[in-house]
């Protein structure tokens, strides 16, 4: 069968491919299928509730069940009813009239208020001799302050903002099919804005278009002009000047100078004063917590943490009594294309480059299917309340090297009772001037909010389709079967409390999704009028792997649990053994906890995004509960043991291990002594083997990249710079992908994650040198024996 598929695929890719595939796409697959809607109207979860542990008062006060039924609106659908006028001329000019009616608050005398800031005056008085006694700002220093302030912001230009909103509305209607926003989520944000406190929106970052689209959406919903934090590295000076007139904010380069630099002290004082004035005036602020698209490095943005730290410090010193934080996410069917030089780095995006990208998008309008967009606004919560409650959740932590290296080398079998400390985002700029405790607060707050943004994001149809094609049907699937599995995976996603960003008839959804993925999918007509959907081998699989990563948060707990079970069975049952043989093995709860903890420590924090208020042991219990709920594990009562449901005679242990999460579960007490007699087996239901394999494969791209990185240790050329060793490893991943077909692993971000994880694990060491930091192989792992131990440790979690 495989040979036949390959032969057909090669034949399809010849000269006749374009005409045949075009007819298939344009004819709606050429099939008459029954239109069904298997999931719409059954259950649609309302996502985005804030953390009940850290912010219980916000959880109760800013939510009402009635908002769940308000439904969605398309914010780019502007009609005559959206204006104050009526008539045939209004219907033709409704975009322009709508832009004129948007409420833009008058520009206040911000520069003068910033100049009069107490913090700024104190810094100036200390730098300039005689400045404190005279009360006058010397002309030279005043010009320097004005220059720095001009780099940060500029007065908003109302006419330019209205003109830009009109042009953007027309552009969005040409490029996007719709931009959906839940009215209930918007109502929560409106309610929070009426409390008299500034709104700070903290968002994910999927596209460079986010910084333009989100302010437009919130302006259209009556929140006013949104001040957006931009990265100076991604914009040319001309584009920065335009964005500042539209509400953009930029961090001056002097703010990143050393703490004892006079220029750095002055720049940071101006930044603090500008932020305090902005918060006092209650202008809404948008900060991106993720790095800009195409950035190679940590997921959490150092720039975003810097600006969030300024907000936290403004609340702590009493400039404002509190601030309302709103996690925001934006998801696309397909992320809009960006110019190549943005992703590769070297040249910032300019006006001409942006204009050419717009023209390219408009030229493709009508020739390619338009994508859908969902904007998600999670429940706002109080920063002051989070700060008070979060400090009580801090426990002891150890590095990955302390936690995992002795177990990898076989020197120890007990997992330490502590959390993992792993921070890949460096502290830069004004954040370095904070106390160490405040820096830790900002880092954990940003991780907590990013977790809320990701969990409230809707799963798009392309993510579901890419997951099915990559992890279940990489060698091809008939369309009739694909329709049923698309419906199944959608319902499984909804049942796990994640929303989906699409609706409609099943046949139309699948047709639209495959049309969006046509560059990475081939359609082959077979007998009886059915179609065979085959992912294109090569880089197309890498693209599908990136899309499927959007679905991983919905199944992350089950995927971690399935891989942990695979690791537990690795030494007992051969991987190729029958499912019935694996189901015979008894799995104790303590062994499951240990395997889950080992895998949690191995996986990067940027992937897991665990809430800082939740301990690893509580997460272990959550993973185990998920495996039981989905039917993969069933409880097995051993002879002579008390049934697990018999709680009447349970006694408190003399030794209690209280965990910092505050959840009173069995996993948090009795030192797991109660769990010693609990055993489980793999379920023997007919659907379990396929589902178990599907869950294991969700983490396989990352774990396989780690295994190949361990294999590459004795082949790589070290010492080398981090970027140089990343290129070496990426070339090895690409060569391995050509040999084995594992193109989903040949990704630069996976190579970087492997190198950084090995550095934290003590496999690689980073040493300073005149040419910059250099990577060396640790003396512990110079022996081939220890390298093989590392490889086997990671390989146990992979289900081949």
C-alpha positions in Angstrom: 0.0 0.0 0.0 2.8 2.4 0.9 4.5 1.8 -2.5 1.3 2.5 -4.3 0.8 5.8 -2.4 4.3 6.9 -3.2 3.9 6.0 -6.8 0.7 7.9 -7.1 2.1 10.9 -5.3 5.1 11.0 -7.6 2.8 10.7 -10.6 0.6 13.5 -9.2 3.6 15.8 -8.9 4.4 15.8 -12.6 3.3 18.2 -15.2 -0.3 17.3 -15.0 -0.5 18.0 -11.3 -1.5 21.6 -11.4 -4.5 21.2 -13.7 -5.8 18.1 -12.0 -5.5 19.6 -8.5 -7.0 22.9 -9.5 -10.1 21.1 -10.8 -10.3 19.2 -7.4 -10.0 22.4 -5.3 -12.4 24.5 -7.5 -15.0 21.8 -7.8 -15.5 21.4 -4.0 -13.8 18.0 -4.1 -16.2 16.8 -6.8 -18.1 14.8 -4.2 -21.7 14.9 -3.0 -21.5 14.4 0.8 -24.1 14.8 3.4 -23.8 18.1 5.3 -23.8 17.5 9.0 -23.1 19.7 12.1 -22.0 17.2 14.7 -20.7 19.6 17.4 -22.3 23.0 17.0 -24.9 23.8 19.6 -24.0 20.8 21.8 -21.4 22.5 24.0 -19.3 25.6 23.6 -17.2 26.4 26.7 -16.8 29.9 27.9 -13.1 30.2 28.4 -10.9 32.8 30.0 -11.8 32.8 33.7 -9.0 34.1 35.9 -7.2 32.0 38.5 -9.3 31.3 41.5 -6.3 30.6 43.7 -4.4 33.9 43.1 -7.4 36.2 42.4 -10.5 34.9 44.1 -12.2 38.3 44.5 -11.7 39.1 40.8 -13.0 35.7 39.9 -16.3 36.4 41.5 -16.8 40.2 40.9 -16.0 40.5 37.2 -18.1 37.7 35.8 -21.8 36.9 35.4 -23.2 33.8 33.8 -25.5 35.8 31.5 -22.5 37.0 29.5 -21.9 33.4 28.3 -24.9 33.6 26.1 -24.1 36.9 24.3 -22.5 35.2 21.3 -20.0 36.6 18.8 -19.7 39.6 16.6 -17.6 40.3 13.4 -15.8 43.5 14.2 -14.8 44.2 10.6 -18.5 43.9 9.4 -19.5 47.6 9.3 -22.9 48.5 7.9 -25.3 51.4 7.7 -26.6 50.4 11.2 -23.1 51.1 12.7 -23.4 54.8 11.9 -25.8 57.5 13.0 -26.9 58.1 9.4 -29.2 56.3 6.9 -29.6 56.3 3.2 -28.2 54.9 0.0 -25.1 57.2 0.1 -24.4 56.2 3.7 -24.3 52.5 2.6 -21.5 53.4 0.2 -19.6 55.6 2.6 -20.3 53.6 5.9 -16.6 52.8 6.4 -15.6 56.4 6.2 -18.5 57.7 8.4 -17.8 55.0 10.9 -14.1 56.1 11.2 -15.3 59.7 11.8 -17.5 58.6 14.7 -14.9 56.8 16.7 -14.2 58.4 20.1 -10.7 59.7 20.3 -9.9 61.4 23.6 -8.2 64.8 23.4 -4.5 64.9 23.7 -3.4 66.1 27.1 -0.3 68.0 28.0 1.7 64.8 28.7 5.2 66.1 28.1 4.9 68.9 30.7 3.5 66.5 33.3 6.3 64.0 32.6 8.8 66.8 33.0 7.3 67.7 36.4 7.5 64.2 37.7 9.0 63.8 41.1 11.1 60.9 40.1 12.5 62.7 37.1 13.2 65.9 39.0 15.1 63.9 41.7 17.3 62.3 39.1 18.0 65.5 37.3 18.8 67.3 40.5 21.3 64.6 41.5 23.1 64.7 38.1 23.3 68.5 37.6 25.2 70.5 40.2 23.0 73.2 41.6 19.9 71.9 40.0 18.2 71.0 43.3 18.4 74.5 44.9 17.4 76.6 41.9 14.3 74.6 40.8 15.1 75.2 37.2 16.0 72.4 34.7 19.1 73.4 32.8 18.6 73.7 29.0 21.0 70.9 28.1 19.4 68.3 30.3 15.9 69.5 29.3 16.8 68.9 25.7 18.1 65.4 26.5 14.9 64.6 28.4 12.8 65.8 25.5 14.9 63.8 23.0 14.4 60.6 25.1 10.7 61.3 25.5 10.4 61.8 21.8 11.9 58.3 21.2 9.3 56.8 23.6 6.1 58.4 22.4 4.5 61.3 20.5 1.1 63.1 20.7 -1.6 61.1 19.0 -2.8 62.6 15.7 -6.6 62.2 15.5 -7.0 62.8 11.8 -4.2 60.4 10.9 -5.7 57.8 13.3 -9.1 58.1 11.7 -7.6 57.9 8.2 -5.6 54.9 9.2 -8.7 53.2 10.8 -10.7 53.7 7.5 -7.9 52.2 5.4 -7.3 49.4 7.8 -11.0 48.5 7.8 -11.0 48.1 4.0 -7.8 46.1 4.1 -9.0 43.7 6.8 -12.2 43.0 4.8 -10.1 42.2 1.8 -7.7 39.9 3.6 -9.8 38.2 6.3 -13.1 36.3 6.1 -14.1 37.6 9.5 -12.6 38.8 12.8 -14.6 37.3 15.6 -14.9 38.7 19.1 -17.1 37.3 22.0 -19.5 39.9 23.2 -19.4 38.5 26.7 -15.7 38.8 26.9 -15.9 42.4 25.8 -18.6 43.1 28.4 -16.2 41.8 31.1 -13.5 44.3 29.9 -16.0 47.2 29.8 -17.1 46.4 33.3 -13.4 46.4 34.5 -12.8 49.7 32.8 -15.7 51.3 34.8 -13.8 50.7 38.0 -11.7 53.9 37.5 -8.5 51.9 37.1 -6.1 51.7 34.1 -6.5 48.7 31.8 -3.3 46.8 30.9 -3.8 44.2 28.2 -1.2 41.4 28.0 -1.2 39.5 24.8 0.3 36.7 22.8 2.2 37.6 19.6 1.5 35.6 16.5 2.0 38.1 13.8 3.4 41.6 13.2 -0.2 42.5 12.3 -1.3 42.0 15.9 -0.1 45.4 17.0 -2.4 47.0 14.4 -5.3 44.7 14.6 -5.9 44.6 18.3 -6.0 48.5 18.8 -8.4 48.6 15.9 -10.7 46.0 17.5 -10.7 47.7 20.9 -11.2 51.2 19.3 -14.2 49.9 17.5 -15.7 48.5 20.7 -15.5 51.9 22.5 -12.4 51.4 24.7 -10.6 54.4 23.2 -7.1 54.6 21.7 -4.9 51.8 22.8 -1.2 52.6 23.6 0.8 49.7 22.1 4.3 48.7 23.1 6.5 48.0 20.0 9.9 46.6 19.6 12.3 49.1 18.1 14.3 46.3 16.4 11.4 45.4 14.2 10.6 48.9 12.9 12.6 51.4 10.8 12.8 55.0 12.1 10.1 56.2 9.6 7.7 53.5 10.6 8.4 54.2 14.3 7.5 57.9 13.7 4.2 56.8 12.2 3.4 54.3 14.9 4.0 56.8 17.6 1.4 59.2 16.1 -1.0 56.2 16.2 -0.3 55.5 19.9 2.9 53.4 19.8 5.4 53.3 22.6 9.1 52.4 22.2 11.8 51.8 24.8 14.8 54.1 24.3 18.1 52.2 23.8 19.7 54.2 26.6 17.4 52.4 29.1 19.4 49.2 28.6 22.7 50.7 29.6 24.3 49.6 32.9 22.9 50.6 36.2 25.7 53.0 37.0 25.6 54.8 33.6 24.3 58.4 33.9 22.7 58.2 30.5 20.9 55.0 31.6 19.7 56.4 34.9 18.2 59.4 33.1 16.6 57.3 30.4 15.1 54.9 32.9 13.7 57.9 34.9 12.0 59.3 31.8 10.5 55.8 31.0 9.2 55.5 34.6 7.7 59.0 34.4 6.1 58.4 31.0 4.6 55.1 32.2 3.3 56.7 35.5 1.7 59.6 33.5 0.1 57.1 31.1 -1.4 55.0 33.9 -2.6 58.0 35.9 -4.5 59.3 32.7 -6.1 55.8 32.5 -5.1 55.2 28.9 -5.4 51.5 28.0 -2.0 49.8 27.4 -1.2 46.8 25.3 2.0 44.7 26.0 3.1 41.6 24.1 4.3 38.9 26.5 5.7 36.8 23.6 8.6 37.6 21.4 7.9 39.0 18.0 7.2 36.5 15.2 10.3 34.9 13.8 12.4 35.6 16.9 14.8 32.8 17.7 15.0 32.4 21.5 12.9 32.2 24.6 9.1 32.4 24.2 8.6 35.1 26.9 9.6 38.6 25.8 12.2 40.4 27.8 10.8 43.7 26.5 7.3 42.7 27.6 8.5 41.8 31.0 10.3 45.2 31.3 7.1 47.2 30.5 5.0 44.9 32.8 7.6 45.5 35.6 7.0 49.3 35.2 3.3 48.7 35.8 4.0 46.6 38.8 6.3 49.1 40.3 3.8 52.0 39.7 1.3 50.1 41.8 3.8 49.2 44.5 5.0 52.8 45.1 1.4 54.1 45.1 1.3 56.1 41.9 -2.0 54.3 41.1 -4.0 52.2 43.7 -4.4 49.2 41.3 -4.4 48.1 37.7 -6.7 45.7 35.9 -4.7 43.1 33.9 -6.5 41.5 30.9 -4.9 38.4 29.2 -5.4 38.7 25.4 -4.8 36.2 22.6 -5.3 36.3 18.9 -5.4 33.3 16.7 -5.4 32.9 12.9 -6.3 30.1 10.6 -3.0 30.8 9.0 -0.7 33.6 10.3 -0.4 36.3 7.6 2.8 36.2 5.6 5.5 38.6 6.7 8.5 39.8 4.7 11.4 37.3 4.7 13.8 39.9 6.1 11.7 40.3 9.2 12.1 36.6 10.1 15.7 36.5 9.3 16.5 39.4 11.1 18.7 41.8 10.0 16.6 44.6 8.5 13.8 46.2 10.4 10.4 46.6 8.8 10.1 49.8 6.9 7.2 51.7 5.4 8.0 50.6 1.8 8.4 47.0 2.9 5.1 47.1 4.7 3.4 48.8 1.8 4.7 46.0 -0.6 3.4 43.4 1.8 -0.1 45.0 1.8 -0.1 45.2 -2.0 1.0 41.5 -2.2 -1.9 40.6 0.1 -4.4 42.6 -2.0 -3.1 41.1 -5.2 -3.7 37.6 -3.9 -7.3 38.6 -2.8 -9.7 36.5 -4.7 -7.1 33.9 -5.8 -6.6 32.3 -2.4 -9.1 31.6 0.4 -9.3 34.2 3.1 -8.5 33.2 6.7 -10.6 33.7 9.9 -9.3 35.4 13.0 -10.4 35.2 16.6 -9.6 37.8 19.3 -9.9 36.5 22.9 -10.2 38.7 26.0 -9.9 36.7 29.2 -11.4 37.8 32.5 -9.6 40.9 33.9 -8.1 40.6 37.4 -6.6 42.9 40.0 -2.8 43.3 40.0 -2.9 44.3 43.6 -4.8 41.2 44.6 -2.4 39.0 42.6 0.6 40.6 44.2 -0.6 39.9 47.7 -1.7 36.3 47.1 1.1 35.2 44.8 3.9 35.8 47.3 2.5 33.1 49.5 2.9 30.5 46.8 6.7 30.7 46.5 8.5 27.5 47.5 12.0 26.2 47.2 13.4 25.5 43.7 16.4 23.7 42.2 18.1 23.8 38.9 17.5 21.1 36.2 21.0 19.9 36.7 20.4 19.3 40.5 17.0 17.6 39.8 17.7 15.4 36.8 21.4 14.8 36.2 21.9 12.2 39.0 18.8 10.3 37.8 19.9 10.4 34.2 23.4 9.0 35.2 21.9 6.3 37.4 23.4 7.8 40.6 20.0 8.3 42.2 16.4 7.1 41.8 14.5 9.5 44.1 13.1 12.7 42.6 13.7 15.7 44.9 10.6 17.2 46.5 11.1 20.6 45.0 10.2 22.6 41.9 12.3 23.3 38.8 13.9 26.7 38.4 14.3 27.4 34.7 14.3 30.9 33.3 15.4 31.5 29.7 14.3 35.1 29.3 17.1 37.5 30.4 16.3 40.5 32.6 17.2 43.6 30.7 16.6 47.3 30.9 14.7 48.9 33.8 13.9 45.5 35.2 17.5 45.0 36.3 17.1 48.0 38.7 14.3 46.2 40.6 14.8 44.2 43.7 15.4 40.5 43.1 12.1 39.7 44.7 10.2 42.1 42.4 12.0 40.6 39.4 10.8 37.2 40.4 7.3 38.5 40.8 7.2 40.0 37.3 8.6 36.8 35.7 6.0 34.6 37.4 3.2 37.1 36.7 4.1 37.1 33.0 4.1 33.3 32.9 0.8 33.2 34.7 -0.8 35.6 32.3 0.6 33.9 29.3 -0.8 30.6 30.5 -4.2 32.3 30.8 -4.0 33.7 27.3 -3.0 30.4 25.8 -5.7 28.4 27.6 -8.4 31.0 26.5 -7.2 30.8 22.8 -9.6 29.1 20.4 -8.3 26.1 18.4 -8.5 26.9 14.7 -9.5 24.3 12.0 -6.0 24.3 10.5 -4.5 23.2 13.8 -7.0 20.2 14.0 -6.4 19.3 10.4 -2.6 19.5 10.7 -2.6 17.4 13.8 -4.7 14.6 12.1 -2.5 14.6 9.0 0.8 14.7 10.9 0.2 12.3 13.8 -2.5 9.9 12.5 -2.4 9.9 8.7 1.0 10.9 7.6 0.9 8.4 4.8 -2.6 9.5 3.6 -6.2 9.2 4.5 -9.5 9.0 2.5 -11.6 12.1 2.7 -14.7 10.2 3.9 -12.6 9.0 6.9 -11.1 12.4 7.5 -14.5 14.0 7.9 -15.4 11.7 10.8 -12.0 12.2 12.5 -12.2 16.0 12.1 -15.5 15.9 13.9 -14.1 13.5 16.6 -11.1 15.7 17.4 -13.2 18.8 17.5 -15.5 17.3 20.1 -12.6 16.0 22.1 -11.2 19.6 22.1 -14.5 21.1 23.3 -14.9 18.5 26.0 -11.5 19.6 27.5 -12.7 23.1 28.0 -11.1 24.7 24.9 -13.1 26.6 22.4 -12.8 26.3 18.6 -12.5 29.2 16.3 -14.9 27.9 13.5 -18.4 26.9 12.9 -20.5 25.6 10.0 -21.2 22.5 8.1 -18.6 19.8 8.3 -18.0 19.4 4.6 -17.5 23.1 4.1 -15.2 23.3 7.1 -13.0 20.5 5.8 -13.0 22.0 2.3 -12.0 25.4 3.6 -9.3 24.0 5.8 -7.7 21.9 3.1 -7.8 24.9 0.7 -5.8 26.8 3.2 -3.3 24.0 3.5 -3.1 23.3 -0.3 0.6 24.1 -0.4 1.3 21.3 2.0 -1.4 18.7 1.1 -2.0 16.8 -2.1 -5.4 15.5 -3.2 -5.5 12.2 -5.3 -8.7 10.9 -6.9 -9.2 7.2 -6.3 -11.9 4.7 -7.1 -15.5 5.2 -6.2 -15.2 9.0 -6.3 -13.4 9.3 -3.0 -10.3 11.4 -2.5 -7.0 10.6 -0.9 -5.5 13.4 1.2 -1.7 13.0 1.5 0.6 15.4 3.3 3.5 16.5 1.0 6.8 15.2 2.3 9.6 17.6 3.1 9.3 21.1 4.6 5.5 20.8 4.4 5.6 18.4 7.4 7.6 21.0 9.4 4.9 23.6 8.7 2.1 21.1 9.8 4.1 20.5 13.0 4.1 24.2 13.8 0.3 24.4 13.1 -0.4 21.3 15.3 1.5 23.0 18.2 -1.6 25.2 18.6 -3.6 22.2 19.6 -1.1 20.8 22.1 -2.3 22.8 25.2 -5.7 21.2 25.0 -4.2 17.7 25.2 -0.9 18.5 27.1 -1.9 16.8 30.4 -2.9 13.6 28.6 0.1 13.7 26.3 2.5 14.0 29.3 0.7 11.1 31.1 0.8 8.9 28.0 4.5 9.4 27.5 5.1 8.8 31.2 3.2 5.5 31.0 5.3 4.6 27.9 8.4 5.3 29.9 7.2 3.1 32.8 6.4 0.2 30.4 9.7 0.6 28.4 11.6 -1.7 30.6 8.9 -4.3 31.0 7.2 -4.7 27.6 8.7 -4.3 24.2 7.3 -1.3 22.4 6.1 -3.4 19.4 4.3 -5.8 21.8 0.5 -6.2 21.6 -1.8 -3.9 23.5 -3.1 -6.8 25.5 0.4 -7.7 26.8 0.9 -4.1 27.9 -2.5 -4.1 29.7 -1.4 -7.0 31.9 1.2 -4.8 33.7 0.2 -3.2 37.0 1.2 0.4 37.3 1.5 1.8 40.8 0.5 5.4 41.5 3.9 6.2 43.0 5.6 4.9 39.9 3.3 7.0 37.7 4.0 10.1 39.8 7.7 9.6 39.5 7.6 9.2 35.7 5.4 12.2 35.2 7.7 14.3 37.4 10.8 13.2 35.4 9.1 14.2 32.1 7.9 17.5 33.6 11.4 18.4 34.6 12.7 17.4 31.2 10.2 19.4 29.1 10.9 23.2 28.8 8.9 25.7 30.8 8.2 27.6 27.7 6.2 24.6 26.4 4.5 23.6 29.6 3.6 27.1 30.8 2.5 25.8 34.2 0.9 28.2 36.5 3.4 29.3 39.2 0.8 28.8 41.9 0.5 25.1 41.0 3.0 22.6 42.3 4.4 19.8 40.2 2.8 17.3 42.5 -0.6 18.7 42.0 0.0 18.7 38.3 0.9 15.0 38.6 -2.5 14.3 40.2 -4.2 16.3 37.4 -2.4 14.3 34.7 -3.4 11.0 36.4 -7.0 12.2 36.7 -7.1 13.1 33.0 -5.8 9.6 32.1 -8.6 8.0 34.1 -11.3 10.4 32.8 -10.4 9.7 29.1 -10.5 6.0 29.8 -6.8 5.1 29.2 -6.3 3.9 32.8 -8.6 1.9 35.0 -8.1 1.3 38.8 -7.0 -2.2 39.8 -7.7 -3.3 43.4 -5.0 -5.6 44.7 -6.1 -8.4 47.0 -6.2 -7.4 50.7 -6.1 -3.7 50.0 -8.8 -1.3 51.0 -10.9 -0.1 48.0 -10.0 3.3 46.7 -13.5 4.5 47.2 -13.5 3.6 50.9 -12.7 6.9 52.6 -14.5 6.3 55.8 -11.5 4.9 57.7 -8.7 7.0 56.3 -6.4 8.5 58.9 -4.2 11.5 58.7 -0.6 10.8 58.5 1.8 11.9 61.2 3.9 13.7 58.6 2.2 16.1 56.2 3.9 17.7 53.2 2.0 20.8 52.5 2.4 22.0 48.9 2.3 25.7 48.0 -0.7 25.4 45.7 -3.2 25.3 48.5 -5.2 22.4 46.9 -6.1 19.8 49.5 -5.7 16.7 47.4 -4.4 13.3 48.2 -1.2 14.1 46.2 -0.4 16.9 48.7 -0.5 14.9 51.9 0.6 11.8 53.6 3.9 11.7 51.7 2.1 9.6 49.1 1.9 6.8 51.6 -1.8 6.4 50.8 -1.0 5.9 47.2 1.3 3.0 47.7 -1.5 0.5 47.5 -3.2 2.0 44.4 -2.6 0.4 41.1 -3.8 0.9 37.5 -3.9 -0.9 34.3 -4.2 0.2 30.7 -7.8 -0.1 29.5 -8.6 -2.8 27.0 -11.2 -0.8 25.1 -10.9 -1.0 21.4 -10.3 2.7 20.9 -7.5 3.0 23.5 -4.5 1.8 21.5 -5.0 4.4 18.8 -5.7 7.2 21.2 -2.7 6.3 23.4 -0.4 6.4 20.3 -2.0 9.7 19.2 -1.3 11.3 22.6 2.3 10.0 22.7 3.0 11.4 19.2 1.9 14.9 20.2 5.2 15.3 22.1 7.3 13.3 19.7 8.7 16.2 17.6 10.3 17.8 20.7 11.4 14.5 22.3 12.9 13.2 19.1 14.8 16.4 18.6 16.2 16.0 22.1 17.2 12.4 21.3 18.9 13.5 18.1 20.6 16.3 20.0 22.0 13.7 22.4 23.2 11.6 19.5 24.9 14.6 18.0 27.0 15.3 21.1 29.9 13.1 19.9 29.7 14.4 16.4 29.4 18.2 17.0 32.4 20.5 16.8 32.8 22.0 20.3 33.7 24.6 21.6 31.5 26.8 19.5 29.2 29.8 19.9 25.6 29.2 20.6 24.5 30.3 17.2 27.2 28.2 15.5 26.3 25.1 17.4 22.6 25.7 16.7 23.5 25.7 12.9 25.4 22.5 13.4 22.5 20.8 15.1 20.0 22.1 12.7 21.9 20.7 9.7 22.1 17.3 11.5 18.3 17.4 12.1 17.7 18.2 8.5 20.0 15.4 7.3 18.3 12.9 9.7 15.0 14.1 8.4 16.0 13.3 4.8 17.0 9.8 5.9 14.2 8.9 8.2 11.4 11.2 7.0 11.1 13.0 10.4 10.8 16.5 9.0 8.6 17.6 11.9 11.8 17.6 14.0 13.9 19.7 11.6 13.0 23.0 13.2 15.3 25.7 14.4 13.2 26.4 17.5 13.4 22.7 18.5 17.2 22.8 18.1 17.4 25.9 20.3 15.2 24.3 22.9 17.4 21.2 22.9 20.6 23.2 23.4 19.2 25.3 26.2 17.7 22.2 28.0 21.1 20.5 27.8 22.8 23.6 29.1 20.4 23.6 32.1 20.9 19.9 32.5 24.7 20.3 32.7 25.4 18.5 29.5 26.7 21.7 27.9 28.6 24.4 29.7 28.8 28.1 28.7 32.1 29.9 29.3 33.1 33.5 28.6 35.7 34.1 25.9 37.0 37.2 24.0 34.8 36.2 21.0 31.7 36.0 23.3 30.1 33.1 25.3 31.2 29.7 24.1 29.6 26.3 24.5 31.7 23.4 25.8 30.8 19.8 26.4 30.7 19.1 30.1 33.4 16.8 31.4 30.7 14.5 32.8 29.3 13.8 29.3 32.5 13.5 27.4 32.3 9.7 27.9 30.2 7.9 25.3 28.6 5.8 28.1 27.0 8.9 29.8 25.9 10.2 26.4 24.1 6.9 25.7 22.5 7.1 29.2 21.1 10.5 28.3 19.9 9.2 25.0 18.2 6.2 26.6 16.6 8.4 29.3 14.9 10.6 26.7 14.1 7.7 24.4 12.0 5.9 27.0 9.3 8.5 26.7 8.9 8.1 22.9 6.4 5.7 21.4 7.7 4.7 18.0 
